[in-house]
Amino acid sequence: MLMLVAIPAAPPTPWPTLTPAPTPTPWPTGFTADIMTNLSWSDPYGDRSVDGTMWYEWDVQALRVQHGAGNLECIKFYDAHDGCTIMHLPGGTYRLLEKPPTGVPSCCLDIGFIHAPPPDWATRLQPTNVPDDVRIPWTYFDAHGYQYPQTGTCNSIGHGNNSGCHSYYEVNWQGSGRPGLFTFPAANGLQDWYFNPGLMKVGPQPLELFDLPAGCANTSCPKLRLDPLVPWGRAAP
């Protein structure tokens, strides 16, 4: 799932003590960004990217991520081959499916304790500094990296089949400090989010983007378990 480290939505009680360095650039309080997923660390010549979009509005503590058809996260966790939308709101993480599997609600509360991250989440989670700047694969932006060793045994880009721990890279493009890559320590990197900082639009987002369909807020998602006979897992009774 998105950001496997649980991040509270409201004022922290308590947040970890901030350290003077490293200090990732805080996110803008509102923006929209294009992302790509399904790009493997171990297959540098394959091109199976899936487009997606992220909307962020901290004034209402909301993050929406919309993945396109074929996204690994949607297939792996929700058996949704036509894409899925993940909404991180004050009430928790909700998932929306256009074509849910039989017997599964189209919108429901997936995880109650994961919320939208605050703009300075990358510093609050106390990263270690990646000493050398890198060029992000696939997008080729120069970037500076931060790793979160509390989430696994970290690898650097070019070493290992995935990042080993959650990591975050911000780009040096025009000195912007905009997000360039967020990694998940799994699936040969196929869940990683590759941002296009050049197309990032900073500013307040339409609040209706974060509205849940009627009845969704009070509907819990069914428990999912992985079916070993299906490649990416499937909802099972």
C-alpha positions as CSV (number, residue, x, y, z in Angstrom):
1,M,0.0,0.0,0.0
2,L,0.8,3.6,-0.3
3,M,3.4,4.9,2.2
4,L,3.6,1.9,4.4
5,V,4.8,4.1,7.2
6,A,1.6,5.3,8.9
7,I,1.6,9.1,9.0
8,P,-1.0,10.9,11.2
9,A,-3.2,13.5,9.5
10,A,-3.7,16.0,12.4
11,P,-1.2,17.7,14.7
12,P,1.4,15.1,15.7
13,T,1.2,13.5,19.2
14,P,4.1,13.3,19.2
15,W,6.1,13.7,16.0
16,P,9.7,12.5,16.0
17,T,12.2,15.2,16.9
18,L,13.3,17.1,13.8
19,T,17.0,16.9,13.1
20,P,18.9,19.7,11.4
21,A,20.1,17.5,8.4
22,P,19.2,16.1,6.1
23,T,16.3,18.4,5.4
24,P,14.1,17.4,2.4
25,T,12.2,20.3,0.8
26,P,8.6,20.4,2.1
27,W,5.8,19.7,-0.4
28,P,3.7,22.7,-1.5
29,T,0.4,22.7,0.4
30,G,-1.5,22.1,-2.8
31,F,-0.4,20.6,-6.1
32,T,-1.2,18.1,-8.9
33,A,1.5,15.9,-10.4
34,D,1.7,13.3,-13.1
35,I,3.3,10.0,-12.0
36,M,4.4,6.7,-13.7
37,T,4.5,3.3,-12.2
38,N,5.2,-0.3,-13.2
39,L,8.8,0.4,-14.1
40,S,11.2,-2.2,-12.9
41,W,14.7,-1.8,-11.4
42,S,15.8,-5.1,-12.8
43,D,14.6,-4.6,-16.4
44,P,16.1,-1.3,-17.5
45,Y,15.1,-1.8,-21.2
46,G,11.5,-2.8,-20.6
47,D,8.8,-0.1,-21.0
48,R,5.5,-1.0,-19.4
49,S,4.8,2.3,-17.7
50,V,1.3,3.1,-16.4
51,D,0.3,6.7,-16.0
52,G,-1.3,8.1,-13.0
53,T,-2.1,11.4,-11.3
54,M,-1.7,12.7,-7.8
55,W,-3.7,15.6,-6.2
56,Y,-2.7,17.0,-2.8
57,E,-4.4,19.6,-0.7
58,W,-3.2,19.9,2.9
59,D,-5.8,22.5,3.8
60,V,-8.2,19.6,4.0
61,Q,-5.5,17.0,4.8
62,A,-6.2,15.1,1.6
63,L,-4.2,13.1,-1.0
64,R,-5.7,11.5,-4.0
65,V,-3.8,9.1,-6.3
66,Q,-5.4,7.8,-9.4
67,H,-3.7,4.8,-11.1
68,G,-4.3,3.8,-14.7
69,A,-5.3,0.3,-16.0
70,G,-2.6,-2.3,-15.4
71,N,-1.1,-0.6,-12.3
72,L,0.5,-3.3,-10.2
73,E,-0.8,-1.9,-6.9
74,C,-4.4,-2.0,-8.1
75,I,-4.0,-5.6,-9.4
76,K,-2.0,-6.9,-6.4
77,F,-4.1,-5.5,-3.6
78,Y,-7.6,-5.1,-5.2
79,D,-7.7,-7.5,-8.2
80,A,-8.5,-4.3,-10.2
81,H,-7.1,-4.5,-13.7
82,D,-8.8,-1.3,-14.9
83,G,-7.0,0.9,-12.4
84,C,-8.0,2.2,-9.0
85,T,-8.1,5.5,-7.0
86,I,-6.7,5.8,-3.5
87,M,-7.9,8.6,-1.2
88,H,-6.0,9.4,1.9
89,L,-8.3,11.5,4.1
90,P,-8.7,12.4,7.8
91,G,-10.9,9.3,8.2
92,G,-8.3,6.9,6.8
93,T,-7.4,5.5,3.4
94,Y,-10.2,4.7,1.0
95,R,-10.0,2.8,-2.3
96,L,-12.4,3.3,-5.3
97,L,-12.8,0.9,-8.1
98,E,-14.6,1.5,-11.4
99,K,-15.0,-2.3,-12.0
100,P,-14.8,-4.0,-8.6
101,P,-14.6,-7.9,-8.4
102,T,-18.0,-9.6,-7.7
103,G,-19.2,-9.0,-4.2
104,V,-16.7,-6.2,-3.5
105,P,-17.9,-2.6,-2.9
106,S,-16.8,0.0,-5.4
107,C,-15.7,2.3,-2.6
108,C,-14.7,1.5,1.0
109,L,-12.4,2.2,3.9
110,D,-9.3,0.2,3.3
111,I,-6.9,1.2,6.2
112,G,-8.2,3.4,9.0
113,F,-4.8,4.5,10.4
114,I,-3.1,5.8,7.3
115,H,-3.8,9.4,6.3
116,A,-2.5,12.1,4.0
117,P,1.1,13.1,4.9
118,P,1.8,16.6,6.0
119,P,4.0,18.8,3.7
120,D,7.1,18.1,5.7
121,W,6.6,14.4,6.1
122,A,9.9,13.6,4.4
123,T,11.8,15.3,7.2
124,R,9.5,14.2,10.1
125,L,10.2,10.6,9.4
126,Q,13.9,11.2,10.0
127,P,15.6,10.0,6.9
128,T,19.3,9.3,6.3
129,N,21.0,11.2,3.6
130,V,22.0,9.5,0.3
131,P,25.5,10.9,0.0
132,D,25.7,11.2,-3.8
133,D,23.2,12.8,-6.2
134,V,21.8,10.4,-8.8
135,R,20.1,10.5,-12.1
136,I,16.6,8.9,-11.7
137,P,16.1,6.0,-14.1
138,W,13.4,6.4,-16.8
139,T,12.9,10.2,-16.2
140,Y,16.6,11.1,-16.1
141,F,16.2,14.0,-13.7
142,D,19.2,14.7,-11.4
143,A,18.1,14.3,-7.9
144,H,19.1,14.1,-4.2
145,G,17.9,11.1,-2.2
146,Y,16.7,10.4,1.3
147,Q,16.2,6.9,2.8
148,Y,14.1,5.5,5.7
149,P,16.1,2.6,7.2
150,Q,13.3,2.0,9.7
151,T,11.4,0.5,6.8
152,G,14.0,-2.0,5.6
153,T,17.5,-2.6,4.5
154,C,18.2,0.2,2.0
155,N,19.7,-0.2,-1.4
156,S,20.9,2.6,-3.7
157,I,19.7,3.0,-7.3
158,G,21.6,0.5,-9.4
159,H,22.2,-1.9,-6.5
160,G,19.6,-4.6,-5.9
161,N,16.2,-5.4,-7.5
162,N,14.4,-2.7,-5.5
163,S,15.1,0.0,-3.0
164,G,15.1,-2.3,0.1
165,C,13.4,0.5,2.1
166,H,11.2,3.4,1.4
167,S,13.2,6.2,-0.2
168,Y,12.4,9.6,-1.6
169,Y,14.3,11.6,-4.2
170,E,13.7,15.3,-4.9
171,V,14.9,16.8,-8.2
172,N,17.5,19.5,-8.7
173,W,15.7,20.7,-11.8
174,Q,15.8,24.5,-11.7
175,G,16.5,24.3,-8.0
176,S,12.9,23.3,-7.4
177,G,13.2,20.5,-4.8
178,R,10.1,19.0,-6.3
179,P,9.4,15.3,-5.9
180,G,11.1,13.0,-8.4
181,L,10.7,9.5,-7.1
182,F,9.1,7.7,-4.1
183,T,10.1,4.0,-3.8
184,F,8.5,1.0,-2.2
185,P,10.7,-1.9,-1.0
186,A,8.9,-4.6,-3.0
187,A,8.1,-6.0,-6.5
188,N,11.3,-5.1,-8.2
189,G,10.4,-1.5,-8.0
190,L,7.2,-1.8,-10.0
191,Q,5.2,0.0,-7.3
192,D,7.6,3.0,-7.3
193,W,6.2,6.4,-8.2
194,Y,8.1,8.4,-10.9
195,F,7.1,12.1,-10.9
196,N,7.3,14.5,-13.8
197,P,8.4,17.7,-11.9
198,G,8.2,19.8,-15.1
199,L,4.4,19.2,-15.3
200,M,3.7,19.7,-11.6
201,K,1.1,22.4,-11.0
202,V,1.3,24.1,-7.7
203,G,-1.7,25.8,-6.1
204,P,-5.0,25.0,-4.4
205,Q,-6.9,22.0,-5.7
206,P,-10.6,21.7,-6.3
207,L,-12.0,20.3,-3.1
208,E,-14.6,18.1,-4.9
209,L,-11.7,15.9,-6.0
210,F,-11.6,14.6,-2.4
211,D,-15.3,13.9,-2.0
212,L,-16.3,10.2,-1.4
213,P,-19.3,8.7,-3.0
214,A,-22.4,8.4,-0.9
215,G,-22.2,5.6,1.7
216,C,-18.4,5.0,1.2
217,A,-17.2,6.6,4.5
218,N,-19.2,4.0,6.5
219,T,-18.3,1.0,4.3
220,S,-15.3,-1.1,5.3
221,C,-13.4,-3.1,2.6
222,P,-13.6,-6.9,2.8
223,K,-10.4,-8.6,4.1
224,L,-8.2,-9.6,1.2
225,R,-5.8,-12.6,1.1
226,L,-3.4,-13.5,-1.6
227,D,-4.4,-16.5,-3.7
228,P,-1.1,-18.3,-4.6
229,L,-2.8,-19.6,-7.8
230,V,-3.2,-16.1,-9.2
231,P,-0.1,-14.1,-10.0
232,W,-0.8,-10.9,-8.2
233,G,-3.3,-12.1,-5.7
234,R,-7.1,-11.8,-5.6
235,A,-9.9,-11.0,-3.3
236,A,-11.0,-14.3,-1.7
237,P,-13.7,-15.2,0.8
